[in-house]
Amino acid sequence: MSAGAARFALVWCPCESREEARRMAHALVAERLVACVNIVGPLLSVFAWEGEIDESEEYGVLCKTSAEKMDDTIARLAELHSYDTPVIVGWTADQATPQALTWLDNALGPQAS
């Protein structure tokens, strides 16, 4: 593992529309909880729900953040999300380039005056 790499974390969350994904992404970046959000989709999700197999078109958000901000990022996504039961998962990265870690620190650190 690279030195400091455990600081880099990712959070994944599907949502109902591109507009919702964009709204959540802008809020998370503006609040400096994440350095970047990749919006992926549309995706076809097939899932178990209330004893049935269902499917829907969704958009996924992949958030790049720090391990220190991962819990706050997950909590904020849950607040912003339109679903009653959003599936939001996070994990720390085993490795990252030094450049990625520097970028992450700069993006999430105190905002310059």
GIPEGI-V508939 format. One record per residue. N is the residue number from 1. OMEGA is omega in whole degrees, 0 to 359 (none if undefined). Layout:
[[N,OMEGA] [N,OMEGA]]
This chain:
[[1,178] [2,178] [3,177] [4,186] [5,181] [6,178] [7,182] [8,180] [9,179] [10,176] [11,181] [12,180] [13,172] [14,178] [15,192] [16,183] [17,176] [18,180] [19,177] [20,179] [21,180] [22,180] [23,179] [24,180] [25,181] [26,180] [27,182] [28,179] [29,180] [30,180] [31,179] [32,173] [33,179] [34,177] [35,185] [36,172] [37,172] [38,177] [39,186] [40,174] [41,10] [42,178] [43,170] [44,178] [45,175] [46,190] [47,173] [48,179] [49,177] [50,175] [51,181] [52,170] [53,183] [54,174] [55,176] [56,174] [57,181] [58,172] [59,179] [60,172] [61,176] [62,186] [63,176] [64,184] [65,177] [66,176] [67,181] [68,183] [69,184] [70,181] [71,179] [72,178] [73,179] [74,180] [75,181] [76,176] [77,179] [78,178] [79,185] [80,190] [81,179] [82,182] [83,173] [84,182] [85,180] [86,175] [87,183] [88,181] [89,179] [90,178] [91,177] [92,179] [93,178] [94,181] [95,175] [96,178] [97,176] [98,179] [99,179] [100,180] [101,177] [102,178] [103,180] [104,179] [105,180] [106,183] [107,184] [108,182] [109,180] [110,180] [111,180] [112,180] [113,none]]
